[in-house]
Amino acid sequence: MVTTDPEGGGLVLHADTDVCAGAGQCVRAAPELFDQDDDGLVVPLATEIPPASSARALEAVDLCPSGAIGVRVLSRPDGRENRIPPGP
């Protein structure tokens, strides 16, 4: 499981509907953060991930079979934003 940088900031969600396969794993993992449109493609319900939803958001990234969703860490001490890639 990917975790956030303890010295970093919050997490920001992003989704790519061009890559989405419509599997719905994100909705099952984090229904407060994701929905699906009429074609079954991912619809993010939030941009900034509340701390209480961070673990579920990261699980959704790991479970996404197409790699269509991801999160970035905001406000790192070095000023960079890093994308947390999908799992294995």
C-alpha angles and dihedrals in degrees: 000000000000116000132195124258105267090220094044131085135249130314127259121205126221133177133190113210090189089065098036115114094193095241092141096219090131092056091049092048098043114011090169090062105035142043134167128239125226090280092052094252122143119271115189112219095195139026101201112050115226112234090244089059099045096099092048091047091052090047089053090053090051092048098046105111095200100042091238096139132055144153134229128209112236129211101014113182090249090054095244128125114221125198114225104221125220118275127266 
